[in-house]
Amino acid sequence: MKICGPKLSLCGLIISVWGIFQLVLMGIFYYVRSIALAEDLPGAEKEGGYESSDEFYKIAERGYIQNAYNCWIAACLYIFTLVISGHQFYVNSRSSLSM
């Protein structure tokens, strides 16, 4: 079943591949606790400071892991988009050959 045209399906393929590549790498960097991504951690900037460094490290550790999982989940959604776009690209290329 044709849902989108050949240009849109090709665009979906390209964006999906790039999204998968970027999000998998970002997930890996969050998982290994890259300091460059520390500004994007949820809860890392607490209003009155932290009572101890252990509290900060605990919150930062949780934030790194949560962001890594979020990136990997988003990459899986891009895999779904890649499959749909690939199918549409295939359907469009078959219909243009049979004409």
Buried (B, 14 or more C-beta within 10 A) or exposed (E): EEEBEBEBBBBBBEBBBEBBEBBBEBBEBBBEBEEEBEEEBEEBEEEEEEEEEEEBEEBBEBBBEBBBEBBBEBBEEBBEBBEBBBBBBEBBEEEEEEE
